[in-house]
Amino acid sequence: MATQVTVKSKTTGTLTFYTSYANARSAAAAGDVIQIRADLDEQIILKTV
């Protein structure tokens, strides 16, 4: 399984898929949940700039 990033809407509960964490973070509203799923052999570095 490749890395998947989704945003779960707080108001509707729907999942929207994104190609990167940065895109998901930009699209997320207050209270939304960002979910990241990745293979165990992948390294994920999250950095706020």
ZIUR-V625971 format. One record per helix or strand of 2 or more residues. SS is the DSSP state (A for helix, B for strand). FROM is the first residue (numbers start at 1). TO is the last residue. Records with the same first field share a line. If there is no record, write none. Layout:
BEGIN
SS=FROM-TO / FROM-TO
END
This chain:
BEGIN
B=4-8 / 15-18 / 33-37
A=21-27
END
